[in-house]
């Protein structure tokens, strides 16, 4: 899930400007905190999603990071060229490529033969035995129709808009997604996914940020898998950005 700063115009959602926005990356959409400034009154859910989807823009990024779950540490390289984002893993080698379009996203596996779309049957599978699935990386929920703004809540001392999104079909592991977006910066601070029984099954939350070359980047994001029956946390995966490559 990266977010970058743009103009503080109160009409940011109604008139998004590509020259002002920067990278947006699947789960790493949180990487650079700041998207578009929010108006004093709530924008619509689709206006919020449109602004987030604009984050791919023309930015180029080259970052090092890791997924960590207990003793399991998985380094990766993240690169971006406009709407094309790549995650490169080793041992074994695997390159995942996310294409963010105006009407949808496509997650691909890149090999010597070229990119192939990740099949729907694989989207619920976990990446490297962590709490993050291929569907999480694909950011499909950002293209769900409808949605509504439920109000505002405070997350880590930040005032945020709370948005509810309903899955348009049962192809997703989530029936509903809630997201919290910072009112002043537009940064996504928390995302919750609910199963088809309406129970909370996964939570993504920004824990810490860091400043690199005068820009704010994600330092750590926590991903929690919960038991839908008891609500207890079953596992915690941390996505951590260490430095630029």
Secondary structure in CASP SS format (residue, H / E / C, confidence):
PFRMAT SS
TARGET T0000
AUTHOR 0000-0000-0000
METHOD secondary structure of the structure
MODEL  1
X C 1.00
X C 1.00
X C 1.00
X C 1.00
X C 1.00
X C 1.00
X C 1.00
X C 1.00
X C 1.00
X C 1.00
X C 1.00
X C 1.00
X C 1.00
X C 1.00
X C 1.00
X C 1.00
X C 1.00
X H 1.00
X H 1.00
X H 1.00
X C 1.00
X C 1.00
X C 1.00
X C 1.00
X C 1.00
X H 1.00
X H 1.00
X H 1.00
X H 1.00
X H 1.00
X C 1.00
X C 1.00
X C 1.00
X C 1.00
X C 1.00
X C 1.00
X C 1.00
X C 1.00
X C 1.00
X C 1.00
X C 1.00
X C 1.00
X C 1.00
X C 1.00
X H 1.00
X H 1.00
X H 1.00
X H 1.00
X H 1.00
X H 1.00
X H 1.00
X H 1.00
X H 1.00
X H 1.00
X H 1.00
X H 1.00
X C 1.00
X C 1.00
X C 1.00
X E 1.00
X E 1.00
X E 1.00
X E 1.00
X E 1.00
X E 1.00
X E 1.00
X E 1.00
X E 1.00
X E 1.00
X C 1.00
X C 1.00
X E 1.00
X E 1.00
X E 1.00
X E 1.00
X E 1.00
X E 1.00
X E 1.00
X E 1.00
X E 1.00
X E 1.00
X C 1.00
X C 1.00
X E 1.00
X E 1.00
X E 1.00
X E 1.00
X E 1.00
X E 1.00
X C 1.00
X C 1.00
X C 1.00
X C 1.00
X E 1.00
X E 1.00
X E 1.00
X E 1.00
X E 1.00
X E 1.00
X E 1.00
X C 1.00
X C 1.00
X C 1.00
X C 1.00
X E 1.00
X E 1.00
X E 1.00
X E 1.00
X E 1.00
X E 1.00
X E 1.00
X C 1.00
X C 1.00
X E 1.00
X E 1.00
X E 1.00
X E 1.00
X C 1.00
X C 1.00
X H 1.00
X H 1.00
X H 1.00
X C 1.00
X C 1.00
X C 1.00
X E 1.00
X C 1.00
X C 1.00
X C 1.00
X C 1.00
X C 1.00
X C 1.00
X E 1.00
X H 1.00
X H 1.00
X H 1.00
X H 1.00
X H 1.00
X C 1.00
X H 1.00
X H 1.00
X H 1.00
X H 1.00
X C 1.00
X C 1.00
X C 1.00
X C 1.00
X E 1.00
X E 1.00
X E 1.00
X E 1.00
X E 1.00
X E 1.00
X E 1.00
X E 1.00
X C 1.00
X C 1.00
X E 1.00
X E 1.00
X E 1.00
X E 1.00
X E 1.00
X E 1.00
X E 1.00
X E 1.00
X E 1.00
X C 1.00
X C 1.00
X C 1.00
X C 1.00
X C 1.00
X C 1.00
X C 1.00
X C 1.00
X C 1.00
X E 1.00
X E 1.00
X E 1.00
X E 1.00
X E 1.00
X E 1.00
X E 1.00
X C 1.00
X C 1.00
X C 1.00
X C 1.00
X C 1.00
X E 1.00
X E 1.00
X E 1.00
X E 1.00
X E 1.00
X E 1.00
X E 1.00
X C 1.00
X C 1.00
X C 1.00
X C 1.00
X C 1.00
X E 1.00
X E 1.00
X E 1.00
X E 1.00
X E 1.00
X E 1.00
X E 1.00
X E 1.00
X E 1.00
X E 1.00
X E 1.00
X E 1.00
X E 1.00
X C 1.00
X C 1.00
X E 1.00
X E 1.00
X E 1.00
X E 1.00
X E 1.00
X E 1.00
X E 1.00
X E 1.00
X E 1.00
X E 1.00
X E 1.00
X E 1.00
X C 1.00
X C 1.00
X C 1.00
X C 1.00
X C 1.00
X C 1.00
X E 1.00
X E 1.00
X E 1.00
X E 1.00
X E 1.00
X E 1.00
X E 1.00
X E 1.00
X E 1.00
X E 1.00
X E 1.00
X E 1.00
X C 1.00
END
